[in-house]
Amino acid sequence: MPPPAFDKLRALAIGSQAIGLILIITLETVMGDSARPWQGVVLAAMVATALTIALVRLYRRNLARKRWAERLDDND
């Protein structure tokens, strides 16, 4: 079965990274040098979001492999 044409996790990953980048640039523009700690917080949130999405993707892939293997065992 082919993968779906629209991948929600990929869209979520791209969107979260874009929002994070925009927020980092906006903080620098508005606050100047005092924005550094907040930019670090935003960067940490971006990394945490990316890791969470990667773990969800891995979980879904492993679940699909398990189901596929069960189907193959049932057919034998």
C-alpha positions as CSV (number, residue, x, y, z in Angstrom):
1,M,0.0,0.0,0.0
2,P,1.5,3.4,-1.0
3,P,2.0,6.1,1.6
4,P,-0.6,8.8,1.8
5,A,-0.1,11.8,-0.4
6,F,-0.3,14.2,2.6
7,D,1.7,13.4,5.6
8,K,0.4,15.2,8.7
9,L,3.5,14.6,10.8
10,R,5.7,16.1,8.0
11,A,3.4,19.1,7.8
12,L,3.5,19.5,11.6
13,A,7.3,19.3,11.6
14,I,7.7,21.9,8.9
15,G,5.1,24.2,10.4
16,S,6.6,24.0,13.9
17,Q,10.1,24.8,12.6
18,A,8.8,27.7,10.5
19,I,7.0,29.2,13.5
20,G,10.1,28.7,15.7
21,L,12.3,30.5,13.2
22,I,9.9,33.3,12.8
23,L,9.6,33.7,16.6
24,I,13.4,33.7,17.0
25,I,13.8,36.4,14.3
26,T,10.9,38.4,15.8
27,L,12.4,38.2,19.3
28,E,15.7,39.5,18.0
29,T,14.0,42.3,16.2
30,V,11.8,43.4,19.1
31,M,14.1,42.8,22.1
32,G,17.6,43.1,20.7
33,D,20.3,41.4,22.7
34,S,18.0,40.8,25.7
35,A,16.2,38.2,23.6
36,R,19.0,35.6,23.8
37,P,17.5,33.6,26.7
38,W,14.1,33.5,25.1
39,Q,15.6,32.4,21.8
40,G,17.3,29.6,23.7
41,V,13.9,28.6,25.1
42,V,12.3,28.7,21.6
43,L,15.2,26.6,20.2
44,A,14.8,24.0,23.0
45,A,11.1,23.8,22.2
46,M,11.8,23.4,18.5
47,V,14.2,20.5,19.3
48,A,11.8,18.9,21.7
49,T,9.0,19.1,19.1
50,A,11.2,17.6,16.4
51,L,12.2,14.7,18.7
52,T,8.6,14.1,19.6
53,I,7.6,14.0,16.0
54,A,10.4,11.7,15.2
55,L,9.4,9.3,18.0
56,V,5.8,9.3,16.8
57,R,6.9,8.6,13.3
58,L,9.1,5.7,14.5
59,Y,6.3,4.3,16.6
60,R,3.8,4.4,13.7
61,R,6.4,2.8,11.3
62,N,7.1,0.0,13.8
63,L,3.4,-0.6,14.4
64,A,2.8,-0.8,10.6
65,R,5.6,-3.3,10.3
66,K,4.2,-5.4,13.1
67,R,0.8,-5.4,11.5
68,W,2.3,-6.3,8.1
69,A,4.2,-9.2,9.7
70,E,1.0,-10.4,11.4
71,R,-0.8,-10.3,8.1
72,L,2.0,-12.4,6.5
73,D,1.8,-14.9,9.3
74,D,-1.9,-15.2,9.0
75,N,-1.7,-15.9,5.3
76,D,0.9,-18.7,5.8
